[in-house]
């Protein structure tokens, strides 16, 4: 699954206008991982291994959101 999402991210970075429809799926992936780790962090103190990736994914979600809002769809 990780490789499939990596291929999707590569397709978006290669041609963001043509693959604009894939950006929301990337945002949902980032949001789901960040939300899950944040929930576990608050409730049970998840292992340290997952925390840096959650923070990185939160930043990536924000960048995805900015790119999605700024990038116009095809005419």
Secondary structure, 3 states (H helix, E strand, C coil): CHHHHHHHHHHHHHCCCCCHHHHHHHHHHHHHHHHHHHHHHHHHCCCHHHHHHHHHHHHHHHHHHHHHHHCCCCC
